[in-house]
Amino acid sequence: MTINEAQDEAVAEFSDFDDWMDKYQLLIDLGNEQKPIDERYKTEQNLIDGCQSRVWLQADYENGKIVFQAESDALIVKGIIALLIKILSGHTPQEILDTDLYFIDKLGLRQHLSPTRSNGLLAMIKQIRMYALAFRTKEEKEIK
């Protein structure tokens, strides 16, 4: 599944609900369905700067694709990072870097998150893109 197909799937899933309380519950459910991150990855190095809640993000490079694992100590934030992982994990660094994450606006996430959560969302995306950039740079060096 492409990143855009995953975004479209998320938009369709959330559009089943009109009430934002239901959408928040869907986010919480996504977070709860996510496999917990291995304790060895709950390090200071894996904490995302800019999130009010604690969010750990681990990125592994496997067969040319980035596989993300994450966890948060806050329910809605855990759901947000789970949604990002559902959409972006398992893709190449270049695909991640080239992607316009339009699902955020289509879901109305920016408008319905508190300012601190919205800043946290941007910090999560920034960290994911930083990993993609680092892995792409590593790829380029290995090719040379």
N, C-alpha and C positions, 0 to 999 in steps of 0.2 A: 504494500500500500504506500502511495506517495505521501509526502507531507501534506499536500493540499487535499488529498482524499481524506486523510485523518482529520484535518481541520473541518472539512465539510461534514464529516461524520459527527464531530463534536457539536457543530452548529445545529445539526438536525436533532441530536439528542437533547440539547438544551431548549430547542424551540418547541418541544413537546409541553413545556411548562410556561405559563404566563406569569405566575406569581414568583417574585424573587426569593421568597422563603423556600419554595420548592427547588429553585435553582441552587440556592446555598446548600440545601440538603443533598442534591445531586453531587455537588463538589465534595461535601463531607463523605458521601458514599464512595466516590472515586478515591479519595485519600485512604479510606479504610480498606478498600479492596487491594490497594498497592502492597506488595510484599515489603515488609520492614527492611530497612537498610542494615547491612551487617554492622555489628557494633564496632568493628575495627575501622570503619569509615566515619564514625562519629568523632571527628577530630576538629581542632581549631582550623586546620588548613582547609577542611571541606565546608566550613560554615560560610554562608553567603553574606558578605557585607552589604548593609543597606536594608536588611530585613529586620523588622522589629521583633518578630518571632525568630526562634532558632530554626534554621533550615540548613541541612547538610546535603551536599550534592557531590556524588562520586561519578566520574566519567571514565570509562574504559574504552580503549581502542581495540576493536576485534574485527579482523578481516576487512579492514578499510571502512568500518562503520563505528560510530560512537554509541555506546550503550550507557545510558544514565540510570542511576539509582538515587533516590532521595528520600528524605523524611523530614518532617517538621513536628514541633511540639504543639502546634496550633492546628485545630481541625480544618478550618477553611483554607489556611495556607497550605496544609498538607494536600488538600484537594487541588489547589491551584498548581502546585509543583507536579502532582500526579498527572494532571491534564497536560502540562507542558511535556512531560516525559512520554506520555501516551502518543503525542503528536510528533515529537522530535527524536526519540530514541530509536536506534537502529538505522540511522541514515548517515550518509557520508558527511564529513566536515563541510565540503563545498555546498551540498544540498541545504544544510542548516544555515550556512552563511548567506545563501542566495534567497532564502525564504522570507516572504512577507507574511508575518503572523497576523493575518486579517481576522482570524477567529476571535481575537480579543475584543475588537470593536463590534463584530457581528453579534457576539454574546452579550455585549453591553457591560463587560467586566470593568472597564475603566470607570464607567459612570456609577456602578453599584458597589465598588469597593471603597473602603475608607481611604483617605489620603495615604496613611501609613502602609496599608496593604497594597495600594496601587504602586507606591514606591518600591515595595518589596517585590511585586510582580516584575517591574522593570529591572530590578537588581538580579532576579532569577534569570531573566532573558539575557541580560548582559553577561552573566557568568556562563551560561550555556554557550553563547556565542564566543566567549573568550576561550573556552575549551575547544570549540570547533576551529578557531583560528590557530590555536597552539598545535592541534593535531594536523591541520592542513600544512602548517609551516614545517612540522616534522616530516610529513610525507614528501614535501618538496625537497627537503635536504637529503632524504634517502634516495630520491630519484637521481639526484646529481652525482 
